């Protein structure tokens, strides 16, 4: 998610409530993050989302390709 530009990495040692709140507020206030998130949502819907993922997993378990 960090690589996709919709999250910040917060190391466990730095994960204070204040640091987490600051990171979250930074993300929700950034219009570019909103744009990227919307794009990822649309991509997931276009690709079939969870239904497609379930189909691929079931096909793999049955030994097929599902593609």
MOSUL-V786482 format. One line per field, one symbol per residue. phi: phi as a letter, one per 30 degrees, with the letter a starting at -180 (. if undefined). burial: 1 if it has 24 or more other ideal C-beta (glycine too) atoms within 12 Angstrom, else 0. A space follows every 50 residues. Layout:
BEGIN
phi = ???
burial = ???
END
This chain:
BEGIN
phi = .dddibacdbdedcddedddddddddddccdddddddddddddddddjhd ddddddddddddjccic
burial = 00000101000000000000001000100000100000000000000000 00000000000000000
END
